[in-house]
Amino acid sequence: MPKPGLPINGETIEQIREIRFLSQAELAEAAKISRPYLNELERGAKPSAGPAILRRIAAELGVTVGALLARTRPRQGTEDADPTIEGIAS
């Protein structure tokens, strides 16, 4: 039986990666995953990933694992803004 993964927000991974001026190939190599797998995560084709993979991706992007997780519901008053992305871009 496959291990359940943590729900991720692939769009957030892609946005942070682009803010950091990293290609998919560069991030995938640094995080020790394949580029096609990273592409699937970013596109949402794989909606979850294991904790070890998320830790490596987060470390390479310079964010916490929590920043990469999908939110089940927006926090009060933050429906339009993603504070994770805003904090990185500033």
C-alpha contacts under 8 A as a table, 3 or more apart, distances in Angstrom:
res1	aa1	res2	aa2	distance
3	K	50	G	7.80
4	P	48	S	7.98
4	P	49	A	7.99
4	P	50	G	7.23
5	G	48	S	5.05
5	G	49	A	4.60
5	G	50	G	4.47
5	G	51	P	6.91
6	L	48	S	5.01
6	L	49	A	5.43
6	L	50	G	6.05
6	L	51	P	6.75
6	L	69	L	7.16
7	P	47	P	5.80
7	P	48	S	4.27
7	P	49	A	6.82
7	P	69	L	5.79
7	P	70	A	5.48
8	I	41	L	7.84
8	I	47	P	5.86
8	I	48	S	5.23
8	I	49	A	6.97
8	I	68	L	5.72
8	I	69	L	4.15
8	I	70	A	4.48
9	N	12	T	5.44
9	N	13	I	6.72
9	N	42	E	7.55
9	N	44	G	7.58
9	N	47	P	7.44
9	N	68	L	5.71
9	N	69	L	5.45
9	N	70	A	4.44
9	N	71	R	7.73
10	G	13	I	5.08
10	G	14	E	6.31
10	G	41	L	5.28
10	G	42	E	3.77
10	G	43	R	6.04
10	G	44	G	5.65
10	G	47	P	7.45
10	G	68	L	7.56
11	E	14	E	5.09
11	E	15	Q	6.13
11	E	42	E	5.54
11	E	43	R	7.00
11	E	44	G	7.78
12	T	15	Q	5.05
12	T	16	I	6.09
12	T	42	E	7.84
12	T	67	A	7.97
12	T	68	L	6.30
12	T	85	I	7.40
13	I	16	I	5.36
13	I	17	R	6.01
13	I	42	E	6.26
13	I	68	L	6.28
14	E	17	R	5.06
14	E	18	E	6.16
14	E	42	E	5.73
15	Q	18	E	5.19
15	Q	19	I	6.19
15	Q	85	I	7.37
16	I	19	I	4.98
16	I	20	R	6.19
16	I	61	L	6.87
16	I	85	I	6.73
16	I	88	I	7.39
17	R	20	R	5.13
17	R	21	F	6.32
17	R	22	L	5.40
17	R	23	S	7.20
17	R	24	Q	7.77
17	R	27	L	7.47
17	R	61	L	6.55
18	E	21	F	4.82
18	E	22	L	5.79
18	E	23	S	7.27
19	I	22	L	7.74
19	I	88	I	7.61
19	I	89	A	6.66
20	R	61	L	7.21
22	L	26	E	5.94
22	L	27	L	6.24
23	S	26	E	5.14
23	S	27	L	6.32
24	Q	27	L	5.29
24	Q	28	A	5.89
24	Q	35	R	6.04
24	Q	38	L	6.90
24	Q	39	N	7.16
25	A	28	A	5.14
25	A	29	E	6.04
25	A	34	S	7.92
25	A	35	R	5.38
26	E	29	E	5.27
26	E	30	A	6.17
27	L	30	A	5.12
27	L	31	A	5.96
27	L	57	I	7.39
27	L	60	E	7.01
28	A	31	A	5.14
28	A	32	K	5.85
28	A	33	I	4.99
28	A	34	S	5.59
28	A	35	R	5.22
28	A	38	L	6.29
28	A	57	I	7.99
29	E	32	K	4.99
29	E	33	I	6.21
29	E	34	S	7.01
29	E	35	R	7.55
30	A	33	I	7.89
30	A	60	E	6.71
31	A	53	I	7.36
31	A	56	R	5.03
31	A	57	I	5.33
31	A	60	E	6.52
32	K	56	R	7.70
33	I	37	Y	6.79
33	I	38	L	7.06
33	I	53	I	7.72
34	S	37	Y	5.22
34	S	38	L	6.41
35	R	38	L	5.07
35	R	39	N	6.11
36	P	39	N	4.95
36	P	40	E	6.23
37	Y	40	E	5.08
37	Y	41	L	6.31
38	L	41	L	5.02
38	L	42	E	6.19
39	N	42	E	5.15
39	N	43	R	6.10
40	E	43	R	5.18
40	E	44	G	6.03
40	E	45	A	4.88
40	E	46	K	5.45
41	L	44	G	5.25
41	L	45	A	6.14
41	L	46	K	4.95
41	L	47	P	6.42
41	L	48	S	7.43
41	L	49	A	7.87
42	E	45	A	7.72
43	R	46	K	7.63
44	G	47	P	5.15
46	K	49	A	7.45
49	A	53	I	6.51
49	A	54	L	6.49
50	G	53	I	5.45
50	G	54	L	6.30
51	P	54	L	5.07
51	P	55	R	6.07
52	A	55	R	5.13
52	A	56	R	6.38
53	I	56	R	5.21
53	I	57	I	6.23
54	L	57	I	5.10
54	L	58	A	5.91
54	L	65	V	6.11
54	L	68	L	7.71
55	R	58	A	5.14
55	R	59	A	5.98
55	R	64	T	7.79
55	R	65	V	5.91
56	R	59	A	5.12
56	R	60	E	6.25
57	I	60	E	5.26
57	I	61	L	6.22
58	A	61	L	5.07
58	A	62	G	5.91
58	A	63	V	5.09
58	A	64	T	5.62
58	A	65	V	5.44
58	A	68	L	7.27
59	A	62	G	5.04
59	A	63	V	6.27
59	A	64	T	7.26
60	E	63	V	7.92
63	V	67	A	6.41
64	T	67	A	5.36
64	T	68	L	7.28
65	V	68	L	5.42
65	V	69	L	6.73
66	G	69	L	5.26
67	A	84	T	6.15
71	R	74	P	6.38
74	P	77	G	7.97
74	P	78	T	6.30
74	P	79	E	5.58
75	R	78	T	5.57
75	R	79	E	7.00
76	Q	79	E	7.31
78	T	81	A	5.38
78	T	82	D	6.97
79	E	82	D	7.83
81	A	86	E	7.85
82	D	85	I	5.66
82	D	86	E	6.37
83	P	86	E	4.95
83	P	87	G	5.91
84	T	87	G	5.47
84	T	88	I	6.56
85	I	88	I	5.23
85	I	89	A	6.20
86	E	89	A	5.27
86	E	90	S	6.35
87	G	90	S	5.56
